[in-house]
Amino acid sequence: MTRKIKFIAIVALVLAATSTAFAGDGDSQFAKLEGARVHYKSWGKGKDALVLVHGWGCNLNHWRDQIPDFAKRNRVIALDLPGHGESDKPQQLAYTMDLFANAIDAVMRDAKVERAVVMGHSMGTPVARQFYRKYPQKTLGIVVVDGGLRLFGTKEMREQFQAMVRAPNWKEAGTQMFKQMSGTMAPADQERVVTSFTSTPQYVLVGAMENMNQESLYGPDKINVPVFAILAKSPFWAPDTEEYFRSIAPDFEMQMWEGVSHFLMMEKPKQFNDAVIAFLNKKALLKESTQTTKGE
């Protein structure tokens, strides 16, 4: 290899490494909400963005395998919901879906984003729906990631989960639950999920679980923007799930994947990313590229 070729190869490697670091790290910032800081990261520019909302006891790093692909297409923002990740965790806050929806709005305003496609994993789904209820003019679409538009399971089952989280041994019981929910994942990814859960304060987990099980969140009111759902096949999904989702969201598409866990975006990132990008392209959402907005 000649000296010139070696030099070009080294430059290419450095550029690739820099690009990967940018895609992974993002621009870390904090928005303010009710006197507390909400942590988020931003990739790209533009007044429209794909906003990634994690689930109960999780954090924005659960989306790390999505961000590089999504950021090539459009602006991306991932946030730590209040009480989670690097966001503040004041004990006096009520950790409701309303608070979480307002956190999305606070982040968007801080990031100078006017409209968003909101992607919600698990509890992130009722959060995304509550955001749409409160800020319909700011919602371009919703992507549901193994989350529900109606209450999950029976009342007795929900009460058992709530009792588990309130118990003194909540970390041990919750760890076992998350390991069961992520049983098909690689051990390192399972550990990442468990670490996020055990790092979340108990009072946040209790408040969020109690509030996401409020019946008022799952009314028949319509979602009049495009909705795309990717669900992990499970006996917990009722046979009429697609029909029910469509009754709430007339412009609705769904995929039910076999052989994946609740954290399907972490297990099959390429397949997941391709499916979401195909939906965004089909619905002509987030057409503004990361390069079109200047001066921000």
Secondary structure, 3 states (H helix, E strand, C coil): CCHHHHHHHHHHHHHHHHHHHHHHHCEEEEEEECCEEEEEEEECCCCEEEEEECCCCCCHHHHCCCHHHHHHHCCEEEECCCCCCCCCCCCCCCCCHHHHHHHHHHHHHHCCCCEEEEEEECCHHHHHHHHHHHCHHHEEEEEEECCCCCCCCCHHHHHHHHHHHHCCCHHHHHHHHHHHHCCCCCHHHHHHHHHHHHCCCHHHHHHHHHHHCCHHHHCCCCCCCCEEEEEECCCCCCCCHHHHHHHHCCCEEEEEECCCCCCHHHHCHHHHHHHHHHHHHHCCCCCCCCCCCCCC
